Structure formats: structure tokens, C-alpha cells
Amino acid sequence: MIVFNIQVSEELREKIKQTVKDQLHDLEDGEPFAILGGERLIVGYRQEGGKVVIEQIVEKVIGLEDMAGEQQKPTE
């Protein structure tokens, strides 16, 4: 069972359900997870008994390599 605590389109809901179903065996009860879906990060956790809660979608994801590039600008 997947519980959505946020509003998502039916298309995205189905993609999330399929991804979670494929990976559910790798998740422990209480374990948080994130699904990278293109430019979005979908955040949730698994509850006891295999119930999955989707809590949040982060629309803007900044990669660590992007941050490292900004911090290590070459000096002349």
C-alpha cells in the first residue's frame, strides 16, 4: 500500500507506484528513501508491514558536483 501525503498527477502517481513496487524488497521498515525522477526528487519512507508513505516532491535538485565546481573556481 502506498499513501500519498501530497498532491500528484495520476501519471506521476503510477510511475511512483511502479518504482516503489520494484524496489520494496530492498527497503527496511522505517527506512527513508528518495526517488530521482528527472529533475525531481520524490521523498518517502517505509512503515511497518510494507506500507510506503510519499511525503514530498522536491522540484529543484542541486548536485554536489555543481556545488564543488562553484567552490573550486580556478585562481589566476
C-alpha positions in Angstrom: 0.0 0.0 0.0 1.3 3.4 -0.9 0.0 6.6 0.9 0.5 10.0 -0.8 0.6 12.9 1.6 0.9 15.3 -1.3 -1.0 16.0 -4.5 0.5 14.4 -7.6 -0.8 13.8 -11.1 -2.2 10.4 -11.9 0.7 9.8 -14.4 3.3 10.6 -11.7 1.4 8.5 -9.1 1.6 5.5 -11.4 5.3 5.9 -12.0 6.0 6.2 -8.3 3.9 3.1 -7.6 5.8 1.1 -10.1 9.2 2.3 -8.9 8.3 1.6 -5.3 6.9 -1.8 -6.1 10.1 -2.8 -8.0 12.3 -1.7 -5.0 10.2 -2.5 -2.0 12.1 -5.7 -1.2 15.3 -3.5 -0.7 13.7 -1.2 1.9 13.5 -1.9 5.7 10.7 -0.7 7.9 11.3 2.9 8.9 13.9 3.4 6.2 13.6 6.8 4.3 14.2 6.8 0.6 14.4 9.2 -2.3 13.5 8.5 -6.0 15.2 10.6 -8.6 12.7 11.3 -11.3 14.2 13.6 -13.9 14.6 17.0 -12.4 12.6 16.0 -9.3 13.3 14.1 -6.1 10.5 12.2 -4.5 10.9 11.6 -0.8 9.2 9.0 1.4 9.7 6.2 3.9 8.5 2.6 4.5 6.4 1.9 7.5 5.9 -1.4 9.3 4.1 -4.1 7.2 5.3 -2.8 3.9 3.2 0.4 3.9 5.0 3.2 2.0 4.4 6.9 2.6 5.3 9.5 0.0 5.9 12.8 1.8 7.4 15.4 -0.5 8.5 16.2 -4.0 11.5 18.4 -4.4 11.3 20.2 -7.7 14.8 21.7 -7.7 17.8 19.3 -7.1 21.3 20.6 -6.9 24.1 18.1 -7.5 27.2 18.0 -5.3 29.3 18.3 -8.4 27.6 21.5 -9.2 28.4 22.9 -5.8 32.0 21.7 -5.9 32.5 23.4 -9.2 31.4 26.7 -7.8 33.6 26.5 -4.8 36.7 25.5 -6.6 36.9 28.2 -9.2 40.4 28.4 -10.7 42.5 31.3 -9.5 44.8 33.3 -11.8 
